[in-house]
Amino acid sequence: MTFGIWEGHGFWSESNDKELSRISRLEMPDRNYFLLTGDSLSIGELRYPGSGEWRNPDLVWPDDHAWFIGTDVDFWSLYVGGSLKMIQEIESQFGGSCRRVNFSDKLVVEN
């Protein structure tokens, strides 16, 4: 699996600059991410540098790219992309808290 963690979460420091510069990155128009890999249990091992506090990834996808999960630090939404069967299963489990969107839809801003 690949985990993307937004570089704006405050990881950069003089003490870890050399180590972080060796990590692969995904550069997007408004966000850049550190890319880490591991198995599905690795998600529970992600930590902020210098602390034991868990850090959820902002992006997650498996090696076969069968699905994608993304969230953003500025929004209270979790986006999931996958097969129709997978999306229907999520909807059946989470009902009214789900809303289908299209690739071209803008993020919903909550007040």
Secondary structure, 3 states (H helix, E strand, C coil): CEEEEEHHHCCCCCCCHHHHHCCCEEECCCCEEEEEECCHHHHHHCECCCCCCECCCCEEECCCCCCEEEECCCCCCEEEECCHHHHHHHHHHHHHHCCCCCCCCCCCCCC
